[in-house]
Amino acid sequence: QLQLVESGGGLVQPGGSLRLSCAASGFAFEAYYMGWYRQFPGHERELVASISNGGTITWYANSVKGRFTISRDNAKNTLYLRMNSVKPEDTAVYYCNGRPPLGPWGQGTQVTVSS
């Protein structure tokens, strides 16, 4: 069945960079739009960025536009999120899933932006 495993989070200083990865299995990854979502404590998950199945069409929330880059490697069934110029307000748990979501959520990866 569908499985999504996020990794790459951690503690980073404001202005720094991180690259998140999402290993996907159990479905035809290359056939689906995928997205990165984040969740702040006490809030619903929100979509941060998405990418078409072929990787040619991307979308970003205004809050991350120009700082984050979503990409994918269909040969490796892996989704990426490059996070540059991070801000304290980017602190959240980050998840990947389809857009719209395809199935169960993974455990997510915590990103903490703090000096």
C-alpha positions in Angstrom: 0.0 0.0 0.0 0.9 3.7 -0.3 3.8 4.7 2.0 5.5 8.1 2.3 8.6 8.6 4.3 9.8 12.2 4.9 13.4 13.1 6.0 15.9 15.9 6.0 14.4 18.1 8.7 16.2 19.6 11.6 17.3 22.7 13.4 18.5 25.5 11.1 19.3 29.2 11.7 17.3 31.9 10.1 18.6 32.5 6.6 19.9 29.0 6.3 18.9 26.2 4.0 17.6 22.6 4.2 16.6 20.0 1.7 13.7 17.7 2.5 13.2 14.3 0.8 10.1 12.1 0.5 10.5 8.5 -0.4 7.3 7.1 -2.0 6.3 3.5 -2.5 3.2 1.4 -3.1 1.7 3.5 -5.9 2.6 4.8 -9.4 4.5 7.8 -8.2 5.2 9.1 -11.7 1.5 9.3 -12.5 0.5 11.8 -9.8 0.8 15.4 -8.9 2.6 15.6 -5.5 2.8 18.2 -2.9 4.6 19.3 0.3 2.4 20.3 3.2 3.2 21.7 6.6 1.4 21.8 9.9 1.8 24.3 12.7 0.8 23.2 16.2 -2.9 23.5 16.7 -3.6 24.1 13.0 -4.6 22.1 9.9 -2.1 21.0 7.4 -1.5 23.6 4.6 -0.2 23.1 1.1 3.2 24.7 0.6 4.2 23.6 -2.9 3.1 21.1 -5.6 4.5 19.7 -8.8 3.0 18.0 -11.8 3.6 14.3 -12.5 6.2 15.2 -15.1 7.8 17.9 -13.1 7.1 20.8 -15.5 4.4 22.6 -13.6 5.0 23.9 -10.0 2.9 25.9 -7.6 3.9 27.7 -4.4 2.1 29.3 -1.5 2.8 33.1 -1.4 4.6 32.6 2.0 7.3 30.5 0.4 7.4 31.7 -3.2 11.0 32.6 -4.2 12.5 30.8 -1.3 11.4 27.1 -1.7 11.8 24.9 -4.7 9.9 21.6 -5.2 11.3 18.9 -7.5 11.0 15.2 -8.1 13.0 12.3 -9.4 10.5 9.8 -10.9 13.2 7.2 -11.4 13.8 7.2 -7.7 10.2 7.7 -6.6 11.4 10.7 -4.5 10.0 14.2 -4.0 12.2 17.0 -2.7 11.8 20.4 -1.2 14.7 22.8 -1.2 14.2 25.4 1.5 16.4 28.6 1.2 16.4 31.8 3.3 14.3 30.1 6.0 12.4 32.1 8.6 11.3 31.3 12.1 7.7 31.2 10.8 8.7 28.2 8.6 9.0 26.1 11.8 6.5 23.2 11.4 6.2 19.6 10.6 6.5 19.0 6.9 4.7 16.2 5.0 4.4 15.0 1.5 1.4 13.5 -0.2 -0.4 13.7 -3.5 -2.2 16.8 -4.6 -4.9 16.1 -3.6 -3.8 13.7 -0.9 -3.7 10.1 -2.1 -3.7 8.2 1.2 -2.3 7.9 4.7 0.1 10.6 5.8 3.7 9.7 6.8 5.3 10.7 10.1 6.5 14.0 8.7 9.8 15.7 9.4 10.2 18.5 11.9 11.8 21.7 10.7 12.8 24.2 13.4 14.2 27.6 12.4 15.8 29.3 15.4 19.0 31.1 16.3 
